[in-house]
């Protein structure tokens, strides 16, 4: 009998220890100030194989807090001695208090095996709370508020911020100007627009409100990141006041583990292309332009671009970066071009490879490895390039060379240049010969007319010289250059990509304008401009001269860069030649 009773008690003890549920919730501390975050930790532990969680963990009423972020994970083990499974569920919640004083946090509930378990409620104390909205002007009537809807993002993932102004007087909304976006090392901020919206008459506290600006925030580190205040000024006739907005805290999630080795900091959805635009044959030991394009949506302006790998087959130089990226409410969209200059070291097939590139797609929550992109080019020797040209191509090349050597900014000879054709075209050949013959005849007629004009001038009676000032004015007028003809000629040279002749014409234009003012050297001319046109014009002339020299000796010139340089040349020399 005693032995049976022992076995019965042992059976009851094993059942009690086999199924056991523990549910706890505790804060990191019980006393906080208004700037601190309340961190709650909820632990549910199930000891036993027959325990089934029938409901999710039900949180208490947290309406007195703003939820900054939350996260959870679970882990399971089996005790080797008792062979009992132990499941543990841990949840972390970050809260921002809305009020001060003592706040009671209620019980957490969960149902396991048709039984409800709950934790004991407890109190925390908030000693101080930060008031919002943050800033106002001297009349206590204008408020700035920064609103960020998505505060839970990944590192380097964008979130959109909206800057709104509130005021009791609609007239004060028009006085808010000079908006300065936040600057901080752990944030990259890009403006979307500064367009003011229509006034909303029923804003916060029945005050009229208006959207002033929208911008994108890219947090580049994980953890709790605080977006600094946005500042602006309220201008009136009598005074000018500075106002600042509230600060916003972001819960920046760390990127998941298991990233590829080639991943750096690209977050979004991207595509990589590498190509060679020119259709001309590539010659060894001559520069080649290769473009690496990264397009898509994400942190385009701030991420590290892939590069072209070094190789013994070619020499690669640092790229020129150009971008067309637009900031919108969905992020940064567009593309970035890296223009590389390569010089093949040998003839034959060249395999140009990029570095491996990977990015994190926050929508799919996974890493995408695009690998390497390869561009195959064939380099020829100089003799092979010459042999591959047809007879018509050689004639056209000679014709174009002759047309380029005609030294006249008025006659637009470059418009007659011949483009390369794959088939023989007799019509173009006869047109070229006709143009050459016409140019020779026109040139002889022009020289004959010029000689006759000089003879007539010599026979005419001398005029009264007048005063020194009048004589100098007349000489300057006679030497005055029609810069408009030069501008038209330079535009034609740019369109036909005759860059060598372009820079020769620019030097002629500069020399003609300097002679107009009796200045032989550029330094004397710059001093002359500083005395008579102002220091700003002289400094602009010096900077433009440096840019012309830099672009002139660039190995591969782009039509876009030459176009920007031509605009600056037209603007400056139009001012000087007035």
C-alpha positions in Angstrom: 0.0 0.0 0.0 2.8 2.4 0.9 4.6 1.6 -2.4 1.4 2.4 -4.4 0.9 5.7 -2.6 4.5 6.6 -3.5 4.0 5.9 -7.2 0.8 8.0 -7.2 2.5 11.0 -5.6 5.4 10.7 -8.0 3.0 10.7 -11.0 1.3 13.9 -9.8 4.7 15.6 -9.2 5.8 14.7 -12.8 2.5 16.1 -14.3 2.9 19.4 -12.3 6.5 19.9 -13.5 5.7 18.7 -17.0 3.4 21.6 -17.8 4.4 25.0 -16.4 3.7 28.6 -17.8 5.5 31.7 -16.7 4.5 35.2 -17.9 6.3 38.4 -16.8 6.5 42.0 -17.8 9.0 44.5 -16.4 10.4 48.0 -17.3 14.0 48.8 -17.4 13.5 51.2 -14.5 10.6 52.9 -12.6 11.7 56.6 -12.7 12.0 58.5 -16.0 12.4 62.0 -17.2 10.4 63.4 -20.2 13.3 62.8 -22.7 13.8 59.1 -21.8 12.2 56.2 -23.6 10.3 53.6 -21.5 11.5 50.1 -22.4 9.2 47.2 -21.5 10.3 43.5 -21.7 7.6 40.8 -21.9 8.7 37.1 -21.4 6.5 34.1 -21.9 8.0 30.7 -21.0 6.4 27.4 -21.7 7.9 24.3 -20.0 6.3 21.2 -21.5 5.4 19.4 -24.7 1.7 19.6 -24.2 1.4 23.4 -23.8 -0.3 25.2 -26.7 -0.5 29.0 -26.9 -4.1 29.7 -28.1 -3.9 33.5 -28.3 -1.4 36.3 -29.0 0.0 38.3 -26.2 -2.5 41.0 -25.4 -1.0 44.3 -24.4 -2.5 46.7 -21.8 -3.8 50.1 -22.6 -0.9 52.2 -23.8 -2.8 55.3 -24.9 -0.7 57.5 -22.6 2.4 56.7 -24.7 3.6 57.0 -28.2 4.9 53.6 -29.4 8.4 54.3 -30.9 9.2 50.7 -31.8 8.8 47.0 -30.9 10.5 43.7 -31.7 10.2 40.1 -30.6 12.0 36.7 -31.0 11.6 33.2 -29.6 13.9 30.3 -28.8 13.4 26.7 -27.9 15.5 24.1 -26.1 15.0 20.6 -24.6 16.4 19.7 -21.2 18.6 16.6 -21.8 18.0 15.2 -18.3 14.2 15.5 -18.1 13.6 15.5 -21.9 11.2 18.5 -21.4 10.8 21.1 -24.2 11.2 24.8 -23.1 9.9 27.5 -25.4 10.6 31.2 -24.6 9.0 34.2 -26.3 10.6 37.6 -25.6 9.0 40.9 -26.7 10.5 44.4 -26.4 8.5 47.6 -26.6 9.8 51.2 -26.7 7.4 53.9 -25.5 7.5 57.7 -25.4 5.4 59.2 -22.6 2.8 61.9 -23.4 2.3 63.2 -19.9 4.1 63.5 -16.6 3.4 62.1 -13.2 2.6 58.5 -12.1 1.3 56.2 -14.9 -0.1 52.8 -14.3 0.7 50.1 -16.8 -1.9 47.3 -16.8 -1.6 43.5 -17.2 -0.5 41.5 -20.1 -2.8 38.5 -21.0 -2.3 35.2 -22.9 -4.3 32.0 -23.2 -2.5 28.7 -22.9 -4.4 25.3 -22.8 -7.8 27.1 -22.3 -6.3 29.0 -19.3 -5.7 32.8 -19.1 -2.5 33.9 -17.6 -1.7 37.6 -16.8 0.9 39.7 -15.2 0.6 42.1 -12.2 0.1 45.8 -13.1 2.8 48.3 -11.9 3.4 52.0 -11.8 6.1 54.2 -13.3 6.8 57.9 -12.6 7.6 60.5 -15.3 9.3 63.5 -13.7 9.2 65.9 -16.6 7.8 66.0 -20.1 8.7 68.1 -23.1 6.0 70.4 -24.5 5.0 70.4 -28.1 4.8 72.3 -30.4 8.3 73.4 -29.7 8.8 76.9 -31.0 6.9 80.2 -31.4 7.6 83.8 -32.3 7.6 86.8 -30.0 3.8 87.1 -30.3 3.3 83.4 -29.3 1.4 82.9 -32.4 3.5 81.0 -35.0 4.4 77.3 -34.5 6.5 74.9 -36.6 5.8 71.2 -36.6 7.8 68.4 -38.3 5.7 65.3 -39.1 7.2 61.9 -40.0 4.6 59.2 -40.5 7.0 56.2 -40.9 9.3 56.3 -37.8 10.2 52.6 -38.0 12.7 52.2 -40.9 15.9 50.3 -41.8 19.4 51.8 -41.9 19.8 53.9 -45.1 16.1 53.5 -45.9 14.3 56.8 -46.6 11.4 58.3 -44.7 9.5 61.4 -45.7 9.2 64.4 -43.4 6.6 67.2 -43.7 7.1 70.7 -42.3 3.9 72.4 -41.3 3.3 75.9 -39.8 0.4 76.8 -37.5 -0.8 80.3 -36.6 -4.0 81.9 -35.3 -3.5 84.6 -37.9 -3.5 83.6 -41.6 -1.4 86.7 -42.4 1.5 85.2 -40.2 1.7 82.1 -42.5 2.9 84.3 -45.4 5.7 85.8 -43.2 7.5 82.4 -42.6 10.7 82.3 -44.8 14.3 81.1 -44.9 13.7 77.5 -44.1 16.9 75.6 -43.0 16.7 71.8 -43.0 18.4 69.8 -40.3 22.0 68.7 -40.6 23.6 65.9 -38.6 26.3 63.3 -39.2 24.1 60.3 -38.7 21.5 61.7 -41.2 21.4 62.5 -44.9 18.7 65.0 -45.7 17.5 65.8 -49.3 14.7 68.3 -50.0 11.7 67.2 -52.1 10.2 70.7 -52.6 9.6 74.0 -50.8 6.2 74.6 -52.4 3.6 76.0 -50.0 0.3 74.2 -49.9 -3.1 75.8 -49.7 -4.0 77.0 -46.2 -6.0 74.5 -44.2 -8.4 76.6 -42.0 -9.1 73.7 -39.5 -5.7 72.7 -38.3 -4.4 71.6 -34.9 -6.4 73.5 -32.1 -8.6 75.1 -34.9 -5.6 77.1 -36.0 -5.0 77.6 -39.8 -2.0 75.6 -41.0 0.1 75.3 -44.2 2.7 72.9 -45.5 6.0 74.7 -46.0 8.3 72.0 -47.2 8.8 68.2 -47.7 12.1 66.4 -47.4 13.6 62.9 -47.2 15.6 61.6 -44.3 18.1 58.8 -44.7 19.4 57.6 -41.2 22.8 56.0 -41.8 23.2 54.3 -38.4 20.9 52.0 -36.4 19.3 52.5 -33.1 17.2 55.5 -31.9 18.1 58.4 -34.1 16.7 61.9 -33.4 16.0 64.2 -36.3 17.0 67.7 -35.3 14.7 70.7 -35.5 14.0 72.6 -38.7 14.5 76.4 -38.3 12.8 79.3 -40.2 12.3 83.0 -39.7 9.2 85.1 -39.3 9.7 88.4 -41.1 7.7 91.5 -40.4 8.2 95.2 -41.0 9.6 95.9 -37.6 11.6 92.8 -36.6 12.7 89.3 -37.7 12.2 86.3 -35.3 13.7 82.8 -35.6 11.5 79.8 -34.9 12.3 76.1 -34.7 10.2 72.9 -35.0 10.0 69.9 -32.8 12.4 67.0 -32.9 11.4 63.5 -34.1 12.8 60.2 -32.9 13.2 57.4 -35.4 13.6 53.7 -34.6 16.2 52.7 -37.1 16.4 48.9 -37.5 19.8 47.3 -38.1 20.1 45.6 -41.5 19.6 41.8 -41.3 22.7 39.6 -40.9 23.9 37.5 -43.8 24.8 40.3 -46.2 27.0 39.4 -49.2 30.7 40.4 -49.0 30.2 43.0 -51.8 27.4 44.8 -50.0 28.3 48.2 -48.8 25.4 50.6 -48.1 23.0 50.4 -51.0 19.4 50.2 -49.8 16.5 50.1 -52.3 16.1 48.5 -55.7 18.8 49.1 -58.3 20.1 48.0 -61.7 23.7 48.2 -63.0 24.6 48.6 -66.7 28.0 49.2 -68.4 28.3 50.2 -72.0 30.3 52.0 -74.7 28.4 54.6 -76.6 30.6 55.3 -79.6 30.3 53.2 -82.8 33.8 53.9 -84.0 36.4 51.2 -83.9 38.5 51.1 -80.8 42.3 51.6 -81.3 44.9 50.3 -78.9 46.8 53.0 -76.9 44.0 55.5 -77.5 41.4 56.6 -74.9 38.0 55.0 -74.8 34.9 56.3 -73.0 33.0 53.6 -71.0 29.9 54.5 -69.0 28.8 52.6 -65.8 25.1 53.4 -65.0 23.4 52.7 -61.7 19.6 53.3 -61.9 16.7 52.6 -59.6 15.2 53.9 -56.3 16.8 54.2 -52.9 19.7 56.0 -51.4 21.2 56.8 -54.8 22.8 60.1 -53.8 24.5 58.7 -50.7 25.5 55.1 -51.6 28.9 53.9 -52.7 28.9 53.1 -56.4 30.5 50.0 -57.9 33.8 50.5 -59.8 35.4 49.1 -62.9 38.1 46.6 -61.9 41.7 47.2 -62.8 43.2 44.9 -65.4 46.5 44.4 -67.2 44.6 44.6 -70.5 43.8 48.3 -70.0 44.5 51.4 -67.8 41.5 52.9 -66.1 41.2 56.5 -64.7 39.0 58.1 -62.1 35.5 58.6 -63.4 33.5 61.8 -63.9 30.2 61.4 -62.0 27.0 62.9 -63.3 23.5 62.2 -61.9 19.9 62.8 -62.6 18.1 62.0 -59.3 14.8 63.3 -58.3 13.5 63.3 -54.7 9.8 62.3 -54.3 7.5 61.1 -51.7 8.5 57.5 -52.5 12.3 58.1 -52.3 15.2 59.1 -54.6 14.6 57.9 -58.1 16.8 58.3 -61.2 20.3 57.3 -62.3 23.9 58.0 -61.7 26.5 57.8 -64.5 30.2 57.2 -63.9 32.1 58.1 -67.1 35.4 56.2 -67.2 38.3 56.8 -69.5 40.1 53.6 -70.4 43.3 53.1 -72.5 43.6 49.6 -74.0 47.2 48.2 -73.6 46.9 45.6 -76.3 44.8 44.6 -79.3 42.2 41.9 -79.3 39.1 41.3 -77.1 39.0 43.2 -73.9 36.7 42.0 -71.1 35.9 45.0 -68.9 34.4 43.9 -65.6 32.8 45.9 -62.8 33.0 45.1 -59.1 30.3 42.8 -57.6 27.4 44.9 -56.4 24.7 44.0 -53.9 21.9 45.9 -52.3 19.2 45.4 -49.6 15.6 45.6 -50.7 13.5 46.8 -47.8 10.2 45.9 -49.5 11.2 42.2 -49.8 13.5 42.4 -46.7 16.3 40.5 -48.4 19.7 41.1 -50.0 20.0 41.0 -53.8 23.5 40.2 -55.3 23.7 41.4 -58.9 27.2 40.1 -59.3 29.6 41.5 -61.9 28.7 43.2 -65.2 31.0 42.5 -68.2 31.5 44.6 -71.3 33.4 43.0 -74.2 35.3 45.3 -76.6 37.6 44.6 -79.5 40.7 46.8 -79.8 42.5 47.2 -83.2 45.9 48.4 -84.1 46.4 51.7 -85.9 47.1 50.0 -89.2 44.0 47.8 -88.9 41.9 50.9 -88.3 43.2 52.6 -91.4 42.9 49.5 -93.5 39.2 49.0 -92.5 38.2 52.4 -94.0 36.7 52.5 -97.4 37.8 54.9 -100.2 34.8 57.2 -99.6 35.5 57.3 -95.9 39.1 58.4 -96.6 37.9 61.1 -99.1 35.4 62.3 -96.6 38.1 62.5 -93.8 40.3 64.6 -96.1 37.4 66.9 -97.0 36.4 67.4 -93.4 40.0 68.2 -92.4 40.2 70.8 -95.1 36.9 72.3 -94.1 38.1 72.6 -90.5 41.2 74.5 -91.5 39.3 77.4 -93.1 40.0 80.1 -90.5 36.7 82.1 -90.6 34.2 82.4 -87.8 31.6 83.9 -90.2 31.6 81.1 -92.8 29.9 78.0 -91.2 32.1 75.5 -93.0 31.6 72.8 -90.4 27.9 72.4 -91.4 29.2 70.8 -94.7 31.2 68.1 -92.9 30.5 64.6 -94.1 29.4 61.8 -91.7 30.7 58.3 -92.2 28.6 56.2 -94.5 28.7 52.4 -94.9 27.8 52.6 -98.6 29.4 54.5 -101.5 27.4 57.7 -102.2 28.4 59.5 -105.5 26.1 62.4 -104.8 27.8 63.3 -101.6 31.2 63.1 -103.3 30.2 65.5 -106.1 28.6 67.9 -103.5 31.9 68.0 -101.6 33.9 68.8 -104.7 31.4 71.5 -105.6 31.6 73.0 -102.2 35.4 73.1 -102.3 35.4 74.7 -105.7 32.9 77.3 -104.5 34.9 78.1 -101.5 38.1 78.7 -103.6 36.2 81.0 -106.0 34.6 82.9 -103.1 37.9 83.3 -101.3 39.6 84.7 -104.5 36.7 87.1 -105.1 36.9 88.2 -101.5 40.7 88.9 -101.6 40.3 90.9 -104.9 37.5 93.0 -103.4 39.6 93.6 -100.3 42.5 94.8 -102.4 40.3 97.2 -104.3 38.9 98.6 -101.1 42.3 99.3 -99.7 43.4 101.2 -102.9 40.2 103.3 -102.7 40.9 104.2 -99.0 44.5 105.2 -99.8 43.3 107.6 -102.5 40.7 109.3 -100.3 41.6 112.5 -98.6 42.7 112.4 -94.9 40.2 113.5 -92.4 40.6 115.7 -89.4 42.2 113.7 -86.6 40.3 115.5 -83.8 41.2 115.1 -80.1 43.1 112.1 -78.6 39.9 110.8 -76.9 37.9 110.9 -80.2 40.8 109.2 -82.1 41.0 106.4 -79.5 37.2 105.9 -79.6 37.3 105.7 -83.4 40.2 103.2 -83.3 38.3 101.1 -80.7 35.2 101.1 -82.8 37.1 100.0 -85.9 38.7 97.2 -83.9 35.5 96.1 -82.2 34.9 92.5 -82.8 31.4 91.1 -83.7 31.4 88.4 -81.1 28.0 87.1 -82.3 29.7 85.5 -85.3 32.2 83.8 -83.0 29.4 82.4 -80.9 27.5 81.0 -83.9 30.7 79.4 -85.1 31.5 77.9 -81.7 28.0 76.5 -81.5 28.5 74.7 -84.8 31.9 73.3 -83.7 30.3 72.0 -80.5 27.5 70.3 -82.4 29.9 68.7 -84.8 32.2 67.7 -81.9 35.2 69.4 -83.5 36.7 70.2 -80.1 40.2 71.0 -81.2 39.0 73.7 -83.6 36.6 74.8 -80.9 39.4 75.7 -78.5 41.4 77.4 -81.3 38.5 79.6 -82.1 38.1 80.5 -78.4 41.7 81.6 -78.3 41.1 83.8 -81.4 38.0 85.3 -79.7 39.9 86.1 -76.6 42.8 87.6 -78.6 40.4 89.8 -80.7 38.6 91.1 -77.6 41.9 91.9 -75.9 43.1 93.8 -78.9 39.9 95.8 -78.9 41.0 97.2 -75.5 44.7 97.4 -76.5 45.7 94.7 -74.0 48.3 92.2 -75.2 48.5 89.7 -72.3 45.7 88.1 -70.3 47.1 89.4 -67.0 47.0 93.0 -68.3 43.6 92.4 -69.6 42.4 91.0 -66.3 43.8 94.1 -64.5 42.0 96.3 -67.1 38.7 94.5 -66.4 39.1 95.0 -62.7 39.7 98.8 -63.1 36.9 99.4 -65.7 34.4 96.5 -65.4 34.7 95.6 -61.7 36.4 92.9 -59.7 33.6 90.4 -60.2 34.0 90.4 -64.0 37.8 90.2 -63.7 37.5 87.2 -61.3 35.0 85.5 -63.7 37.4 86.0 -66.6 40.2 84.4 -64.6 38.1 81.4 -63.6 36.8 80.9 -67.1 40.3 81.0 -68.5 41.3 78.2 -66.1 38.2 76.1 -67.0 39.0 76.5 -70.7 42.5 75.1 -70.2 41.2 72.2 -68.1 38.6 71.2 -70.7 41.1 71.6 -73.5 43.5 69.0 -72.2 40.8 66.5 -70.9 41.5 63.1 -72.7 37.8 62.6 -73.6 35.6 65.6 -74.0 31.8 65.4 -73.6 29.4 67.5 -75.6 27.5 68.3 -72.4 30.6 69.7 -70.7 31.5 71.8 -73.8 28.0 73.1 -74.0 28.1 74.4 -70.4 31.5 76.0 -71.1 30.1 77.7 -74.2 27.2 79.2 -72.2 29.7 80.8 -69.8 31.9 82.0 -72.7 28.9 83.7 -74.3 27.7 85.3 -71.0 31.2 86.7 -70.1 32.3 88.0 -73.5 29.0 89.5 -74.2 29.5 91.7 -71.1 33.1 92.6 -71.9 32.4 93.5 -75.6 29.5 95.9 -74.8 
